[in-house]
Amino acid sequence: MNIIDIRSRKDYLLGHVDDSINIPYLELFNNYSKYLNKSDTYYIYCKNGITSKRIVDYLNLVGYHTVNIDGGYNKLSSSK
């Protein structure tokens, strides 16, 4: 599964979803074709799910298949 954490590197190092990769928001937004393939699905999260929703909406608009993880890392980490 392709899981992308768009939080800062610092936040990622403090805790993240297992098997996720860290591509900070601006890096992904400015270079998405470098990181993403249009034939794959990506699950994207941020701290609360708001910023990831914005980038997911944009990436889907330009032809990628991305899914926002609602509630972001805060929701995921509280459910452990």
Phi, psi and omega in degrees: 000140180263103181246127182241127175262117183262011176287174179296159178302320180301311179297320179300316181291336178284343179161139181203169177289134177307140178068010176275158173245152182258116171230099182308149187316303184296324178297315179292315181300318183276345186222033187302326181291341176286328187255334188247152177241134184293347180267357181252163175252138181236137177254122189240136177221157175231208182288310185240357179096359183277308180293322179295325177298317180298314182288326177298314178302316180294312182297322177294324178297325181265013169106006178264160177252102181232152182231130176280137173269102184303135179087346177061200184296324181302317179289318181296318183286333180281344181269001180282000000 
